[in-house]
Amino acid sequence: QPIPCDIDMRLILLLQADFSMEKKILIISPHCDDVPLSLGASLLDGLLGTDVHVAIIFSQSCYTRFEPCTAPIDIATNLRKAEEKQAAEMAGYTVTFYPFSEPFVRSGFQSLNDIFDQSRQVELESEWDIVRKALHQILKDHTGPVLSPLSCGGHIDHRMVTKCFRDYIYLSTDTVPLFYEDLPYASNMTLDQIQALVPENWRDIKFVPIYLRGKSLNAKVHLLDIYQSQLGDNDIDCVRTHWNRRDQSEVIWVPESYLSNF
């Protein structure tokens, strides 16, 4: 069963997972806004430690909610980066932008449905080789826990990032692998469907869900208000829905071995 994190258990978890002043926590974010959407309350309350770094992989964009997929690339990219920097300052994390292109900046995408087409193989994407190489180098250079998206919803970029992460971690015994539930997409899945995305029999690691109860939902929504170019009422409704059915918390999936002392 999911383990609620009260203060004492949270401290134990943070110590066991090396969430400490000496350990930087790396969160892999496919796009700007993905991390605050999924982990904003935990970041605001410092539940992931005091040295959190977010690596945004696909930062080149032509998408805003006012000009879906048709905005000038330089304008949309700069606007999204500015919003992310403001959110990072508010939530207390550092951010690095990597210069890879979102789907409608690269070729082969005609509609939003193409982005969520599960039949598309990530290895055939034009960005696959360079993204995989870059992300593996990021992981190689990092010491400490890494949070990866589960790729809830099947967005092609999220699937690409998750695939790169799993390929690397399968061969690595040094990196602590953790997963977060990608919002807003997770809200449109059943909890069983989300759990089905968690790796099974993967390097003999069993993952279990941990409920992180940070600041209130209102504080998280206030953080998300920064993303005026990206998030509308429907997105916030998805966040509220998932927050409530996850017992007013955010969930990360943690190797069971870190809970052995509970």
C-alpha positions in Angstrom: 0.0 0.0 0.0 1.1 3.6 -0.5 3.1 4.9 2.5 2.0 8.4 3.7 5.0 10.6 4.5 4.5 12.3 7.9 7.4 14.3 9.2 9.3 11.5 10.9 8.9 9.1 7.9 9.8 11.8 5.5 13.1 12.4 7.3 13.9 8.7 7.2 13.1 8.5 3.5 15.2 11.5 2.7 18.2 10.1 4.5 17.8 6.7 3.0 17.5 8.1 -0.5 20.4 10.4 0.0 18.3 13.5 -0.1 20.7 15.6 1.9 22.7 18.8 1.8 25.6 16.9 0.1 23.5 15.3 -2.6 22.0 17.1 -5.6 18.7 15.8 -6.7 18.4 15.7 -10.5 14.9 15.9 -12.0 14.6 15.2 -15.7 11.9 17.4 -17.3 10.9 16.8 -20.9 9.6 20.4 -21.2 9.2 23.7 -19.3 6.4 23.4 -16.7 6.4 19.5 -16.4 8.2 19.5 -13.0 6.1 22.2 -11.3 3.0 20.5 -12.6 4.0 17.2 -11.2 6.1 18.1 -8.1 5.3 21.7 -7.4 4.1 21.3 -3.9 7.0 19.1 -2.9 9.5 21.6 -4.3 7.8 24.5 -2.5 8.1 22.7 0.8 11.6 21.4 0.3 10.6 17.7 0.4 13.1 16.8 -2.2 16.0 18.4 -0.4 17.8 21.8 -0.6 19.8 21.2 -3.8 17.4 20.3 -6.6 18.4 20.7 -10.3 16.0 20.4 -13.2 17.3 19.5 -16.6 14.8 20.6 -19.3 15.5 18.5 -22.4 13.2 19.9 -25.1 13.4 23.7 -24.8 12.9 24.8 -28.4 9.2 25.4 -28.8 6.7 26.9 -31.2 3.8 26.2 -28.8 1.7 28.5 -26.7 -1.9 27.9 -25.7 -2.8 31.1 -27.7 -0.9 29.9 -30.8 -0.8 26.1 -30.6 2.1 24.8 -32.7 2.4 28.0 -34.8 4.1 30.6 -32.6 7.4 31.9 -33.8 10.1 29.6 -32.4 12.3 32.4 -30.8 9.3 34.1 -29.2 7.7 30.9 -27.8 11.1 29.5 -26.6 12.1 32.7 -24.8 8.7 33.1 -23.3 8.7 29.5 -21.9 12.2 29.8 -20.6 11.3 33.1 -18.8 8.3 31.4 -17.1 10.4 28.5 -16.1 13.1 30.7 -14.6 10.5 32.5 -12.5 9.0 29.2 -11.3 12.5 28.0 -10.4 13.1 31.1 -8.3 9.8 30.7 -6.5 10.2 26.9 -5.9 13.9 27.0 -5.1 15.5 24.9 -7.8 18.1 25.5 -10.5 17.4 24.9 -14.1 19.4 24.1 -17.2 17.9 24.2 -20.7 19.0 21.8 -23.4 18.5 22.9 -27.0 16.4 20.1 -28.3 13.3 20.7 -30.3 9.7 19.9 -29.4 7.6 17.9 -31.9 6.3 20.7 -34.0 9.7 22.3 -34.4 11.0 19.1 -35.9 9.5 17.3 -38.9 6.9 14.6 -39.0 4.1 16.0 -36.8 0.9 17.2 -38.4 -1.5 17.4 -35.5 -1.6 17.2 -31.7 -2.8 13.6 -32.1 0.6 12.7 -33.6 2.3 13.6 -30.3 0.3 11.0 -28.4 0.4 8.3 -31.1 1.6 5.2 -29.2 2.6 3.5 -32.4 5.4 5.9 -33.0 8.7 4.4 -32.0 10.9 6.8 -30.1 14.1 5.3 -31.6 12.9 6.6 -35.0 12.5 10.2 -33.9 14.9 12.6 -35.6 16.1 13.8 -32.1 16.6 10.3 -30.6 20.3 9.8 -31.1 21.4 13.3 -29.9 18.9 13.3 -27.0 20.0 9.9 -25.9 23.7 10.8 -26.0 23.1 14.1 -24.2 20.9 12.6 -21.5 23.3 9.7 -20.8 26.1 12.3 -20.4 23.9 14.3 -18.0 23.3 11.1 -16.0 26.9 10.1 -16.1 28.0 13.4 -14.7 25.5 13.4 -11.9 26.0 11.7 -8.5 22.8 11.1 -6.5 19.1 10.4 -7.0 17.4 11.0 -10.3 13.7 11.6 -10.8 12.4 10.6 -14.2 8.9 10.9 -15.6 6.9 7.7 -15.9 5.6 9.0 -19.3 2.0 9.1 -18.2 -0.2 9.9 -21.2 2.3 8.8 -23.8 3.6 12.1 -25.1 6.4 11.3 -27.5 8.9 13.5 -25.8 8.1 12.1 -22.4 8.4 8.5 -23.7 11.7 9.4 -25.3 13.1 10.8 -22.0 11.9 7.8 -20.0 13.3 5.4 -22.5 16.7 7.1 -22.4 16.6 7.0 -18.6 15.7 3.4 -18.4 18.3 2.4 -20.9 21.0 4.1 -18.8 19.8 3.0 -15.4 19.5 -0.6 -16.4 23.3 -0.7 -16.9 24.1 1.6 -14.0 24.3 0.6 -10.3 25.4 4.0 -9.1 22.3 6.1 -9.8 19.3 6.1 -7.5 16.3 5.8 -9.8 13.0 7.5 -8.8 9.9 8.2 -10.9 7.2 10.9 -10.8 3.7 10.9 -12.3 3.6 13.3 -15.2 0.8 15.9 -14.9 -1.6 16.9 -16.4 -1.6 13.6 -18.3 -1.7 11.3 -15.2 -5.1 12.7 -14.2 -6.7 11.1 -17.4 -5.4 7.6 -16.4 -6.7 5.2 -13.8 -4.3 4.5 -10.9 -3.9 1.0 -12.2 -2.8 2.3 -15.6 -0.3 4.5 -13.9 1.1 1.7 -11.8 1.4 -0.4 -15.0 4.0 2.1 -16.2 6.2 1.5 -13.2 9.1 -0.9 -14.1 8.7 -4.5 -13.0 11.5 -7.0 -12.6 13.9 -4.3 -13.6 17.4 -5.0 -12.3 15.6 -6.8 -9.5 14.3 -3.4 -8.2 10.7 -3.2 -6.9 9.3 0.3 -6.8 6.7 1.5 -4.3 4.7 4.7 -4.2 5.5 7.3 -1.6 3.0 10.1 -0.8 4.7 13.5 -0.4 2.5 15.9 1.5 3.9 19.4 1.0 2.3 22.8 0.8 -1.4 23.2 0.0 -2.8 22.8 -3.4 -3.4 26.6 -3.5 0.3 27.2 -3.2 1.0 24.8 -6.1 -1.7 26.5 -8.2 -0.1 29.9 -7.4 3.2 28.5 -8.7 1.5 27.2 -11.9 -0.1 30.6 -12.5 3.4 31.7 -13.7 2.9 29.6 -16.9 0.3 31.9 -18.5 1.5 30.9 -22.0 1.0 27.2 -21.4 -1.6 26.3 -18.8 -5.3 26.9 -18.9 -8.2 26.1 -16.6 -8.4 22.5 -17.9 -4.8 21.9 -16.9 -5.4 23.2 -13.4 -8.5 21.1 -13.1 -6.4 18.0 -14.0 -3.9 18.9 -11.2 -6.7 19.3 -8.7 -8.3 16.0 -9.7 -5.1 14.0 -9.3 -4.1 15.8 -6.1 -7.4 14.8 -4.5 -7.4 11.2 -5.6 -3.8 10.9 -4.4 -4.9 11.9 -0.9 -3.9 15.5 -1.3 -0.3 14.8 -2.1 2.2 14.2 -4.9 3.6 10.7 -5.5 7.0 9.5 -6.3 7.9 5.8 -6.9 10.9 4.7 -4.9 12.9 1.5 -4.7 11.5 -0.6 -2.0 15.0 -1.2 -0.5 15.0 2.4 0.8 12.0 1.5 3.0 13.5 -1.5 4.6 13.8 0.2 8.0 10.1 1.1 8.2 
